[in-house]
Amino acid sequence: MATEGNNPINMNSMSSSLQRTGQWVFSQDIPTDVIVEVGEANFSLHKFMLVAKSNYIRKLIMESKDSDVTRIDLSDIPGGPEIFEKAAKFCYGVNFEITVQNVAALHCAAEFLQMTDKYCDNNLAGRTQDFLSQVALSSLSGAIVVLKSCEILLPISRDLGIVRRCVDVVGAKACNEAMFPCRTPPNWWTEELCILDVAFFADVVASMKQRGVKPSSLASAIITYTEKSLRDLVRDHSGRGVKFSDTGDNESDERSQQRDLVESIVSLLPSDKGLFPINFLCSLLRCAVFLDTSLTCKNELEKRISVVLEHVSVDDLLIPSFTYDGERLLDLDSVRRIISSFVEKEKNVGVFNGGDFNRGLCSVSLQRVSKTVDSYLAEIATYGELTISKFNAIANLVPKSARKSDDDLYRAIDIFLKAHPNLDEIEREKVCSSMDPLKLSYDARLHASQNKRLPVNIVLHALYYDQLKLRSGVEDQEERAVVVLPEALKTRSQLQADTTLAKENEALRSELMKMKMYVSDMQKNKNGAGASSSNSSSLVSNKKSKNTFFSSVSKKLGKLNPFKHGSKDTSNIDEDLAGVDITKPRRRRFSIS
């Protein structure tokens, strides 16, 4: 098969061309005296007809060592046999049509054969030059088609300046269309650019940028071009598209071309913030991860996403996390770097008071991102490939102070434990290490106290928090004051002292009921009694009884302390609560070590 560069020549078209050539060549009275070889095609022609128009062929014949040249090899002619046929027709004075599709190839062939006006007046090169100026480059669509045809004519098309002329015309006319649309839809010109190779597209973008076009117009063109060129990789964001081969498969030419395309597109992205939709950037990042592009390419996309992370939804963040078949996770390092970059940026702009990263006040943006991260963890928690270390690595990227409540994180942890039922006690404790049980809402603590999947220490933390509130006399209308040990806890073999705790809890309830009755009786006695000395003696006696009663309650609570003999031992809390203002109890915080 005859070829031009890497582009195969259609043999049916070549045979048709040769047949037509034979008709007009053999119609001459003089027999042919030279065979011109173009690839695998042979043309029987007349020397004097070719020499009259082509200085290149004249030189070949004149400089040949053979006195009678019968064969000429022109396999290097741009455009191949089909274009040479038209050049030969021109030499014979046979009419043919010049179009926007073939004018670039004809001009390159004319220059190659030196069919210029310098050698012969009104020659082929002059004709094609006039057609380019007056017809082909007079419209945006025509200029784009000519530029597209130059792709198979490199490097001669660039050396002759055809590419530069086309790029300048396309850039200028595209800018006019972007600012003053003359057709509908207004962005029709972005669709036209999609037929170009990425190298020529980059040249057009650079030309438009030099002419001061709005960055939003450039972004629109890049988005359209990307979605057309990488249709199968960018279009489907659901993870339910066509199943692709794994990244470990052998390298293919198509995959290599797609990788180069993604890297080229990323290099074209304008630096202005907010030009590209979050969904587009996340989809492009998934392409980069899936195709294993360069580290520079992936870092650039991660940086752009991290800048607007506060506006990223969970669905957007999930896009680069899964393969296209949706059946397994990709490398989560990209998502981790995005979150880490955002948190670091928030730290650098001074959103933390006094520079304290973990305990300072966090911005609204960081609080919003923390909720997104927790929801994201809940979505990926069911996948078996997600390890404890990766789960905790993402959860711990957000400072604890950014979470007003750990309810969303608790939900993610619970889903992870449910999806990984074979974890032992130590592994479950590692999963829960990123959560603060004391920052759970009442409903979440109640759920945690009955959750068999949680390690024992988390359950005890949740229970002890409520019991400390009881001990301080807190009466919160939004939360209940008494926590009853869940029946579900009794079925757990790990908690050896469950029976004792249950009895002590019941005793505590009984003591509290007695206290309420006692206080009620005291109020009645105080309102109905006089100022007699006998009543005064009774009050003194009652005060001692009251102290004794509170001491008894304190001792009961002390026995329920899960941190006894530990660094957070509260068993030595003063039993005499007479000096404590029960309307404003002390705030005690016990976090997991």
C-alpha positions as CSV (number, residue, x, y, z in Angstrom):
1,M,0.0,0.0,0.0
2,A,1.3,3.5,-0.9
3,T,1.6,5.8,2.1
4,E,2.3,9.4,2.9
5,G,4.0,9.7,6.3
6,N,1.7,7.6,8.6
7,N,-1.4,8.1,6.5
8,P,-2.4,5.2,4.3
9,I,-3.5,6.1,0.7
10,N,-6.8,4.7,-0.4
11,M,-6.0,2.2,-3.1
12,N,-9.5,2.4,-4.6
13,S,-9.1,6.1,-4.9
14,M,-5.6,5.7,-6.4
15,S,-6.8,3.2,-9.0
16,S,-9.5,5.5,-10.0
17,S,-7.0,8.4,-10.3
18,L,-4.7,6.3,-12.4
19,Q,-7.6,5.2,-14.7
20,R,-8.5,8.8,-15.3
21,T,-4.9,9.8,-15.7
22,G,-4.5,7.1,-18.4
23,Q,-7.5,8.5,-20.3
24,W,-6.1,12.0,-20.6
25,V,-2.4,11.0,-21.0
26,F,-2.9,8.3,-23.6
27,S,-5.2,10.6,-25.6
28,Q,-2.0,12.4,-26.7
29,D,-0.6,11.5,-30.1
30,I,3.0,11.3,-28.8
31,P,3.8,8.1,-26.7
32,T,4.9,8.5,-23.1
33,D,8.6,8.5,-22.4
34,V,8.9,8.5,-18.6
35,I,7.4,6.7,-15.7
36,V,6.9,8.6,-12.5
37,E,6.8,6.5,-9.3
38,V,4.8,7.9,-6.4
39,G,4.9,5.3,-3.7
40,E,3.5,2.1,-5.3
41,A,1.7,4.0,-8.0
42,N,3.3,4.5,-11.5
43,F,2.3,7.2,-13.9
44,S,3.3,7.0,-17.6
45,L,3.9,10.7,-18.7
46,H,5.8,12.9,-21.1
47,K,9.0,14.6,-20.0
48,F,8.5,17.7,-22.0
49,M,5.1,18.4,-20.5
50,L,6.4,18.0,-17.0
51,V,9.6,20.0,-17.5
52,A,7.6,22.9,-18.9
53,K,6.0,23.5,-15.5
54,S,8.3,21.8,-13.0
55,N,11.8,23.1,-12.4
56,Y,12.4,20.2,-9.9
57,I,11.7,17.5,-12.6
58,R,13.9,19.5,-15.1
59,K,16.8,19.4,-12.7
60,L,16.4,15.7,-12.1
61,I,16.6,14.9,-15.8
62,M,19.4,17.4,-16.5
63,E,21.5,16.2,-13.5
64,S,20.9,12.5,-14.1
65,K,23.9,10.4,-15.1
66,D,21.8,8.4,-17.5
67,S,21.5,10.1,-20.9
68,D,17.9,8.9,-21.2
69,V,15.9,9.0,-18.0
70,T,12.9,6.7,-18.1
71,R,11.9,6.5,-14.4
72,I,11.6,9.3,-11.8
73,D,10.9,8.6,-8.2
74,L,8.7,11.2,-6.5
75,S,7.6,9.2,-3.5
76,D,8.4,12.1,-1.2
77,I,5.9,14.5,-2.8
78,P,3.4,15.9,-0.3
79,G,-0.1,14.5,-0.7
80,G,0.9,11.3,-2.4
81,P,-0.4,9.9,-5.7
82,E,-3.8,11.7,-5.6
83,I,-2.2,15.2,-5.3
84,F,0.5,14.3,-7.9
85,E,-2.2,13.4,-10.4
86,K,-3.7,16.9,-10.0
87,A,-0.2,18.5,-10.4
88,A,0.3,16.4,-13.5
89,K,-3.1,17.5,-14.9
90,F,-2.0,21.1,-14.4
91,C,1.1,20.4,-16.5
92,Y,-1.1,19.0,-19.2
93,G,-3.5,21.8,-19.1
94,V,-6.4,19.6,-17.8
95,N,-8.9,21.3,-15.6
96,F,-9.5,20.1,-12.0
97,E,-11.1,21.6,-8.9
98,I,-9.2,23.3,-6.1
99,T,-11.0,23.0,-2.7
100,V,-10.4,24.0,0.9
101,Q,-9.7,20.3,1.5
102,N,-6.9,20.0,-1.1
103,V,-5.5,23.5,-1.5
104,A,-2.8,23.1,1.2
105,A,-1.6,19.8,-0.2
106,L,-1.6,21.2,-3.8
107,H,0.4,24.3,-2.6
108,C,2.9,22.1,-0.8
109,A,3.3,19.8,-3.9
110,A,3.7,22.8,-6.2
111,E,6.5,24.1,-4.0
112,F,8.0,20.7,-3.8
113,L,8.0,20.4,-7.6
114,Q,9.1,24.1,-7.9
115,M,6.1,24.9,-10.0
116,T,6.3,28.6,-9.1
117,D,5.7,31.8,-11.0
118,K,9.5,32.4,-10.9
119,Y,10.0,29.4,-13.2
120,C,6.8,29.7,-15.3
121,D,4.2,32.5,-15.3
122,N,0.8,31.6,-13.9
123,N,2.1,28.4,-12.4
124,L,0.4,26.1,-9.9
125,A,1.9,27.6,-6.7
126,G,0.5,31.0,-7.7
127,R,-2.9,29.6,-8.3
128,T,-3.1,27.8,-4.9
129,Q,-1.7,31.0,-3.2
130,D,-4.6,33.0,-4.7
131,F,-7.2,30.5,-3.7
132,L,-5.9,30.5,-0.1
133,S,-6.1,34.2,0.2
134,Q,-9.3,34.8,-1.6
135,V,-11.4,31.8,-0.8
136,A,-10.1,29.3,1.8
137,L,-9.0,31.8,4.5
138,S,-11.9,34.2,4.0
139,S,-14.0,32.4,6.6
140,L,-13.5,30.7,10.0
141,S,-14.8,27.3,8.9
142,G,-12.6,27.3,5.7
143,A,-9.5,28.3,7.6
144,I,-10.1,25.5,10.1
145,V,-10.5,22.9,7.4
146,V,-7.3,24.1,5.7
147,L,-5.5,24.0,9.0
148,K,-6.8,20.5,9.6
149,S,-5.4,19.3,6.2
150,C,-2.0,20.6,7.2
151,E,-1.6,17.9,9.9
152,I,-0.5,15.2,7.4
153,L,1.7,17.7,5.5
154,L,4.1,18.5,8.3
155,P,6.8,19.7,8.4
156,I,6.6,21.3,4.9
157,S,3.2,22.9,5.6
158,R,4.7,24.7,8.6
159,D,7.9,25.6,6.8
160,L,5.9,27.2,4.0
161,G,4.0,29.3,6.4
162,I,0.6,27.8,5.7
163,V,0.1,26.7,9.3
164,R,1.0,30.1,10.6
165,R,-1.4,31.9,8.2
166,C,-4.2,29.6,9.1
167,V,-3.6,29.9,12.9
168,D,-3.6,33.7,12.7
169,V,-6.9,33.7,10.7
170,V,-8.6,31.2,12.9
171,G,-7.5,33.0,16.1
172,A,-8.6,36.4,14.8
173,K,-12.0,35.2,13.5
174,A,-12.6,33.1,16.6
175,C,-12.0,36.2,18.8
176,N,-14.5,38.2,16.8
177,E,-17.1,35.4,17.1
178,A,-16.5,35.2,20.9
179,M,-17.1,38.9,21.3
180,F,-19.7,39.5,18.6
181,P,-21.5,36.2,17.8
182,C,-23.1,36.2,14.3
183,R,-24.6,32.7,14.5
184,T,-26.5,30.6,17.0
185,P,-25.6,29.0,19.3
186,P,-23.1,31.7,20.2
187,N,-20.4,29.2,21.0
188,W,-20.7,27.4,17.6
189,W,-17.0,28.3,16.8
190,T,-15.8,26.1,19.7
191,E,-17.4,23.1,18.0
192,E,-15.6,23.9,14.8
193,L,-12.2,23.9,16.6
194,C,-12.7,20.3,17.8
195,I,-11.6,18.8,14.5
196,L,-8.1,20.1,15.0
197,D,-5.1,18.2,16.4
198,V,-4.3,19.2,19.9
199,A,-1.0,20.9,18.8
200,F,-2.8,23.1,16.3
201,F,-5.6,23.7,18.8
202,A,-2.9,24.9,21.3
203,D,-1.6,27.3,18.6
204,V,-5.1,28.7,18.1
205,V,-5.6,29.2,21.9
206,A,-2.2,31.0,22.1
207,S,-3.2,33.2,19.2
208,M,-6.5,34.1,20.8
209,K,-4.8,34.8,24.1
210,Q,-2.4,37.2,22.4
211,R,-5.4,39.1,21.0
212,G,-6.8,39.6,24.5
213,V,-9.8,37.4,24.3
214,K,-11.7,36.8,27.6
215,P,-10.4,33.9,29.7
216,S,-14.0,32.6,29.9
217,S,-14.1,32.3,26.1
218,L,-10.9,30.3,26.2
219,A,-12.3,28.1,28.9
220,S,-15.4,27.4,26.9
221,A,-13.3,26.3,23.9
222,I,-11.1,24.1,26.0
223,I,-14.1,22.4,27.7
224,T,-15.8,21.7,24.4
225,Y,-12.6,20.4,22.9
226,T,-11.9,18.1,25.9
227,E,-15.4,16.7,25.9
228,K,-15.2,16.0,22.2
229,S,-11.7,14.6,22.2
230,L,-12.0,12.5,25.3
231,R,-15.7,11.7,25.0
232,D,-15.5,8.2,26.5
233,L,-13.3,9.3,29.4
234,V,-14.9,12.6,30.4
235,R,-18.6,12.4,29.4
236,D,-19.7,9.7,31.9
237,H,-19.4,10.9,35.5
238,S,-21.5,8.3,37.1
239,G,-19.0,5.5,37.2
240,R,-21.5,3.3,35.4
241,G,-20.1,3.7,31.9
242,V,-18.4,1.3,29.6
243,K,-16.0,-1.0,31.4
244,F,-12.4,-0.1,30.7
245,S,-9.3,-2.2,31.1
246,D,-7.3,-1.8,34.3
247,T,-4.3,0.5,34.4
248,G,-2.0,-2.5,34.7
249,D,-2.8,-3.7,31.1
250,N,-0.2,-3.5,28.4
251,E,0.4,0.0,27.0
252,S,-1.5,0.7,23.8
253,D,-1.1,3.4,21.2
254,E,-4.6,4.7,21.9
255,R,-3.8,5.0,25.6
256,S,-0.6,6.7,24.9
257,Q,-2.3,9.2,22.6
258,Q,-4.9,9.9,25.2
259,R,-2.3,10.5,27.9
260,D,-0.5,13.0,25.7
261,L,-3.8,14.7,24.9
262,V,-4.7,15.1,28.6
263,E,-1.3,16.5,29.5
264,S,-1.6,19.0,26.6
265,I,-5.0,20.1,27.6
266,V,-4.0,20.7,31.2
267,S,-1.1,22.8,30.0
268,L,-3.6,25.0,28.2
269,L,-5.8,25.8,31.2
270,P,-5.9,29.5,32.0
271,S,-4.7,30.4,35.5
272,D,-7.8,32.4,36.4
273,K,-9.8,31.0,39.3
274,G,-13.3,29.8,38.8
275,L,-13.3,29.4,35.0
276,F,-13.9,25.7,34.9
277,P,-16.7,23.8,36.6
278,I,-15.7,21.6,39.5
279,N,-17.2,18.6,37.8
280,F,-15.0,19.2,34.7
281,L,-11.8,19.4,36.8
282,C,-12.6,16.3,38.8
283,S,-13.4,14.4,35.6
284,L,-10.1,15.5,34.0
285,L,-8.3,14.4,37.2
286,R,-9.8,11.0,36.9
287,C,-8.6,10.8,33.3
288,A,-5.1,11.8,34.5
289,V,-5.1,9.2,37.2
290,F,-6.5,6.5,35.0
291,L,-4.1,7.2,32.2
292,D,-1.1,7.6,34.6
293,T,-0.1,11.0,33.3
294,S,2.9,12.9,34.5
295,L,3.1,14.1,38.1
296,T,3.1,17.7,36.9
297,C,-0.2,17.2,35.1
298,K,-1.9,15.6,38.1
299,N,-0.5,18.1,40.6
300,E,-1.8,21.0,38.5
301,L,-5.3,19.6,38.5
302,E,-5.2,18.8,42.2
303,K,-4.1,22.4,42.9
304,R,-7.0,23.8,40.9
305,I,-9.5,21.6,42.7
306,S,-8.1,22.4,46.2
307,V,-8.5,26.1,45.6
308,V,-12.3,25.7,45.3
309,L,-12.7,22.7,47.5
310,E,-15.2,24.5,49.7
311,H,-17.6,24.4,46.7
312,V,-17.0,20.8,45.8
313,S,-19.8,18.4,46.5
314,V,-19.4,14.8,47.6
315,D,-20.4,13.6,44.1
316,D,-17.7,15.7,42.6
317,L,-15.1,14.4,45.0
318,L,-16.1,10.8,44.2
319,I,-15.4,11.3,40.4
320,P,-11.6,10.9,40.6
321,S,-11.9,8.2,43.3
322,F,-13.3,5.3,41.2
323,T,-12.5,3.5,38.0
324,Y,-14.9,3.9,35.1
325,D,-16.6,0.7,35.8
326,G,-17.3,1.8,39.3
327,E,-16.2,-1.5,40.7
328,R,-13.0,-0.5,42.5
329,L,-11.1,2.4,44.0
330,L,-8.3,4.2,42.3
331,D,-5.4,5.5,44.2
332,L,-6.8,7.9,46.9
333,D,-3.5,9.8,47.2
334,S,-4.9,12.5,44.8
335,V,-7.9,13.2,47.0
336,R,-5.7,13.2,50.1
337,R,-3.4,15.8,48.5
338,I,-6.3,18.0,47.5
339,I,-7.7,18.1,51.1
340,S,-4.2,18.5,52.6
341,S,-3.5,21.4,50.2
342,F,-6.7,23.2,51.1
343,V,-6.1,22.8,54.9
344,E,-2.6,24.1,54.5
345,K,-3.9,27.1,52.6
346,E,-6.4,27.8,55.3
347,K,-3.6,27.6,57.9
348,N,-1.3,29.9,56.0
349,V,-3.9,32.7,55.6
350,G,-4.2,32.8,59.4
351,V,-7.7,31.4,60.0
352,F,-6.5,29.8,63.3
353,N,-6.2,32.0,66.3
354,G,-2.7,32.2,67.6
355,G,-1.5,29.8,64.9
356,D,-2.8,26.8,66.8
357,F,-3.7,24.4,64.1
358,N,-5.8,21.9,66.1
359,R,-7.4,24.1,68.8
360,G,-7.9,27.4,67.1
361,L,-11.1,28.7,65.5
362,C,-11.6,27.5,62.0
363,S,-13.1,29.3,59.0
364,V,-16.5,28.6,57.7
365,S,-14.9,27.2,54.5
366,L,-12.9,24.7,56.5
367,Q,-16.0,23.7,58.5
368,R,-17.9,23.2,55.2
369,V,-15.0,21.1,53.9
370,S,-15.0,18.9,57.0
371,K,-18.6,17.9,56.4
372,T,-17.8,17.1,52.8
373,V,-14.8,15.0,53.9
374,D,-16.9,13.1,56.4
375,S,-19.7,12.5,53.9
376,Y,-17.0,11.4,51.4
377,L,-15.6,8.9,53.9
378,A,-19.1,7.5,54.4
379,E,-19.5,6.9,50.6
380,I,-16.2,5.1,50.1
381,A,-16.3,3.2,53.5
382,T,-18.0,0.1,52.0
383,Y,-15.2,-0.7,49.6
384,G,-13.0,-3.6,50.6
385,E,-9.8,-2.1,49.2
386,L,-10.1,0.8,51.6
387,T,-7.6,0.1,54.5
388,I,-7.8,1.5,58.0
389,S,-4.6,3.5,57.4
390,K,-6.1,5.2,54.3
391,F,-9.4,5.8,56.1
392,N,-7.8,7.5,59.0
393,A,-5.3,9.4,56.8
394,I,-8.2,11.2,55.1
395,A,-10.2,11.6,58.3
396,N,-7.3,13.2,60.2
397,L,-6.5,15.7,57.5
398,V,-9.2,18.0,58.8
399,P,-8.3,19.5,62.2
400,K,-10.6,18.4,65.1
401,S,-11.7,22.0,65.7
402,A,-13.2,22.2,62.3
403,R,-15.9,19.6,63.3
404,K,-18.5,21.1,65.6
405,S,-20.0,17.7,65.8
406,D,-18.6,14.2,65.0
407,D,-21.9,12.7,64.0
408,D,-21.0,12.6,60.3
409,L,-17.7,11.0,61.1
410,Y,-19.3,8.5,63.4
411,R,-21.7,7.5,60.6
412,A,-18.7,7.0,58.3
413,I,-16.9,4.9,60.9
414,D,-20.0,2.8,61.6
415,I,-20.4,2.1,57.8
416,F,-16.7,1.1,57.6
417,L,-17.0,-1.3,60.6
418,K,-20.1,-2.8,59.1
419,A,-18.4,-3.3,55.8
420,H,-15.3,-4.9,57.5
421,P,-16.8,-7.3,60.1
422,N,-13.7,-9.3,60.6
423,L,-11.7,-6.6,62.4
424,D,-10.5,-7.4,65.9
425,E,-10.9,-5.1,68.9
426,I,-7.5,-3.3,68.4
427,E,-8.3,-2.6,64.7
428,R,-11.7,-1.3,65.6
429,E,-10.1,1.0,68.1
430,K,-7.8,2.3,65.4
431,V,-10.7,3.1,63.1
432,C,-12.4,5.0,65.9
433,S,-9.3,6.9,66.9
434,S,-10.1,9.8,64.7
435,M,-13.4,10.4,66.4
436,D,-14.1,12.2,69.7
437,P,-17.1,10.5,71.4
438,L,-17.7,13.5,73.6
439,K,-18.5,15.6,70.5
440,L,-21.4,13.3,69.5
441,S,-25.0,14.5,69.8
442,Y,-27.3,12.8,72.3
443,D,-28.9,10.7,69.5
444,A,-25.5,9.6,68.2
445,R,-24.3,8.7,71.8
446,L,-27.5,6.8,72.3
447,H,-26.9,4.9,69.1
448,A,-23.2,4.4,70.0
449,S,-24.1,2.9,73.4
450,Q,-26.2,0.2,71.6
451,N,-23.7,-0.4,68.7
452,K,-22.2,-3.8,69.0
453,R,-19.6,-3.0,66.3
454,L,-17.9,-0.3,68.4
455,P,-15.0,-1.1,70.7
456,V,-15.8,-1.1,74.4
457,N,-13.9,2.0,75.3
458,I,-16.0,4.1,72.9
459,V,-19.2,2.9,74.5
460,L,-17.9,3.7,77.9
461,H,-16.9,7.2,76.9
462,A,-20.3,7.8,75.5
463,L,-22.0,6.5,78.7
464,Y,-19.6,8.3,81.1
465,Y,-20.2,11.6,79.4
466,D,-23.8,11.6,80.2
467,Q,-23.2,10.3,83.8
468,L,-20.8,13.2,84.4
469,K,-23.6,15.6,83.4
470,L,-25.9,13.9,86.0
471,R,-23.2,14.3,88.6
472,S,-22.9,18.0,87.9
473,G,-26.7,18.5,88.0
474,V,-27.0,19.6,84.5
475,E,-30.6,19.9,83.3
476,D,-30.6,20.3,79.6
477,Q,-34.0,20.4,77.9
478,E,-32.5,19.2,74.6
479,E,-31.0,16.1,76.2
480,R,-32.2,13.5,78.7
481,A,-30.5,13.5,82.1
482,V,-30.5,9.8,82.7
483,V,-28.8,7.2,80.6
484,V,-29.9,3.6,81.1
485,L,-27.4,1.0,80.2
486,P,-28.6,-0.6,77.0
487,E,-29.8,-4.2,77.0
488,A,-27.7,-4.8,74.0
489,L,-24.5,-4.3,76.0
490,K,-25.4,-7.3,78.2
491,T,-24.8,-9.6,75.2
492,R,-21.2,-8.6,74.8
493,S,-18.6,-11.0,76.2
494,Q,-15.9,-8.5,76.1
495,L,-17.4,-6.4,78.9
496,Q,-16.7,-8.5,82.0
497,A,-18.2,-6.1,84.5
498,D,-21.5,-5.6,82.8
499,T,-23.6,-7.1,85.5
500,T,-22.0,-4.9,88.2
501,L,-22.4,-1.7,86.1
502,A,-26.1,-2.5,85.5
503,K,-26.8,-2.9,89.2
504,E,-24.9,0.3,90.0
505,N,-26.8,2.1,87.3
506,E,-30.1,1.0,88.8
507,A,-28.9,2.0,92.2
508,L,-28.1,5.4,90.8
509,R,-31.5,5.8,89.4
510,S,-33.0,4.9,92.8
511,E,-30.8,7.3,94.6
512,L,-31.8,10.1,92.2
513,M,-35.5,9.4,92.8
514,K,-34.9,9.6,96.5
515,M,-33.1,12.9,96.1
516,K,-36.0,14.4,94.1
517,M,-38.5,13.3,96.8
518,Y,-36.2,14.6,99.5
519,V,-35.8,18.0,97.9
520,S,-39.6,18.2,97.4
521,D,-40.2,17.4,101.1
522,M,-37.7,20.1,102.1
523,Q,-39.4,22.7,100.0
524,K,-42.8,21.8,101.6
525,N,-41.3,21.9,105.1
526,K,-39.7,25.2,104.4
527,N,-42.9,26.8,103.2
528,G,-45.1,25.4,106.0
529,A,-42.7,25.8,109.0
530,G,-42.3,28.8,111.4
531,A,-39.2,30.3,112.9
532,S,-39.2,28.0,116.0
533,S,-36.0,26.7,117.5
534,S,-37.2,23.1,117.0
535,N,-37.5,23.7,113.2
536,S,-34.0,25.2,113.2
537,S,-32.6,22.1,114.8
538,S,-34.4,20.0,112.3
539,L,-32.9,22.1,109.4
540,V,-29.4,21.6,110.8
541,S,-30.0,17.9,111.0
542,N,-31.4,17.8,107.5
543,K,-28.3,19.7,106.2
544,K,-26.1,16.9,107.5
545,S,-28.4,14.4,106.0
546,K,-28.2,16.2,102.7
547,N,-24.4,16.2,102.7
548,T,-24.5,12.5,103.5
549,F,-26.9,11.9,100.6
550,F,-24.8,13.8,98.0
551,S,-21.7,12.0,99.2
552,S,-23.5,8.7,98.6
553,V,-24.5,9.7,95.0
554,S,-20.9,10.9,94.4
555,K,-19.6,7.5,95.5
556,K,-22.0,5.7,93.2
557,L,-20.8,7.8,90.2
558,G,-17.2,7.3,91.1
559,K,-17.6,3.6,90.7
560,L,-18.8,4.1,87.1
561,N,-15.6,6.0,86.2
562,P,-14.1,4.0,83.2
563,F,-10.8,5.9,83.6
564,K,-10.1,4.8,87.1
565,H,-6.4,4.1,87.7
566,G,-5.7,6.0,84.4
567,S,-4.5,9.4,83.4
568,K,-8.1,10.7,83.5
569,D,-9.1,9.4,86.9
570,T,-12.0,11.4,88.4
571,S,-12.6,9.3,91.4
572,N,-11.1,11.9,93.7
573,I,-13.6,14.6,92.8
574,D,-14.7,16.4,95.9
575,E,-17.7,14.6,97.4
576,D,-19.0,17.7,99.1
577,L,-21.0,19.5,96.5
578,A,-22.4,22.2,98.9
579,G,-20.1,24.8,97.3
580,V,-20.8,23.9,93.7
581,D,-23.2,26.2,91.8
582,I,-25.5,23.6,90.2
583,T,-27.0,26.1,87.8
584,K,-23.6,26.6,86.2
585,P,-21.7,23.3,86.4
586,R,-18.1,22.9,85.7
587,R,-17.3,22.1,82.1
588,R,-15.1,18.9,82.0
589,R,-13.9,17.5,78.8
590,F,-12.6,14.0,78.5
591,S,-11.2,13.0,75.1
592,I,-9.9,9.7,73.9
593,S,-6.2,9.3,74.4
